[in-house]
């Protein structure tokens, strides 16, 4: 396996691990968190936003790797 294929496999595995993390919140807590997020009123808002952006980036990278592996 060459380095490029190994790196793609590693990124895909990491992305699947991140996406597989399931956050189960009770409905009211999720609603309150959603409202605070929309109004930028959450504690440590910038840090949480950065984490959400990182998750989005990993998901996009995983999709790109998947497309490359499938030859699209």
Backbone torsions as a table, in degrees:
resi	resn	phi	psi	omega
1	UNK	NA	129.8	-179.8
2	UNK	-82.5	170.9	-174.8
3	UNK	-62.3	-40.1	-178.6
4	UNK	-62.7	-44.7	179.2
5	UNK	-66.6	-39.2	178.1
6	UNK	-63.8	-40.9	178.8
7	UNK	-65.8	-42.9	177.8
8	UNK	-61.2	-42.3	179.0
9	UNK	-64.1	-40.8	178.8
10	UNK	-64.3	-44.6	179.0
11	UNK	-62.9	-42.7	179.8
12	UNK	-63.4	-42.7	179.3
13	UNK	-64.1	-41.7	178.8
14	UNK	-65.8	-40.5	-179.7
15	UNK	-64.5	-42.6	179.3
16	UNK	-65.2	-34.8	177.8
17	UNK	-66.0	-41.6	-179.9
18	UNK	-69.1	-44.2	-179.2
19	UNK	-67.0	-32.0	-178.6
20	UNK	-72.3	-13.7	178.1
21	UNK	-69.9	117.4	-175.8
22	UNK	-103.7	122.5	178.2
23	UNK	-101.5	105.2	177.8
24	UNK	-97.5	113.6	177.8
25	UNK	-117.1	143.7	172.0
26	UNK	-57.1	152.4	-173.1
27	UNK	-57.2	-44.4	-177.4
28	UNK	-66.9	-40.0	178.5
29	UNK	-64.7	-40.4	178.6
30	UNK	-64.6	-38.7	179.6
31	UNK	-67.4	-42.8	179.1
32	UNK	-64.8	-44.0	179.1
33	UNK	-62.1	-40.9	178.4
34	UNK	-63.2	-41.2	179.0
35	UNK	-66.9	-43.5	178.5
36	UNK	-64.4	-36.2	178.0
37	UNK	-64.1	-44.1	-179.2
38	UNK	-64.0	-32.4	-178.6
39	UNK	-95.5	4.5	-177.2
40	UNK	54.8	45.5	-178.0
41	UNK	-114.7	7.1	-178.4
42	UNK	-73.7	154.1	173.5
43	UNK	-66.3	139.2	178.7
44	UNK	56.1	45.4	-175.1
45	UNK	-54.8	-46.9	-176.9
46	UNK	-64.1	-39.1	179.6
47	UNK	-66.9	-43.6	178.8
48	UNK	-65.0	-40.8	177.5
49	UNK	-62.5	-40.1	178.6
50	UNK	-64.0	-40.3	176.8
51	UNK	-63.2	-42.4	178.1
52	UNK	-64.1	-39.7	177.8
53	UNK	-64.4	-38.4	179.3
54	UNK	-65.1	-40.7	178.4
55	UNK	-63.1	-43.5	178.0
56	UNK	-60.9	-41.0	-179.6
57	UNK	-65.3	-40.7	179.0
58	UNK	-66.2	-41.2	178.2
59	UNK	-62.4	-41.8	178.3
60	UNK	-65.5	-40.2	178.5
61	UNK	-65.6	-39.6	178.8
62	UNK	-63.7	-40.1	178.3
63	UNK	-64.8	-40.1	177.8
64	UNK	-64.7	-42.0	178.1
65	UNK	-64.5	-42.6	179.1
66	UNK	-59.5	-44.7	178.7
67	UNK	-62.1	-40.8	179.2
68	UNK	-65.2	-41.0	-178.5
69	UNK	-67.2	-37.4	-179.5
70	UNK	-80.7	-9.9	175.7
71	UNK	79.3	32.7	179.4
72	UNK	-85.2	NA	NA
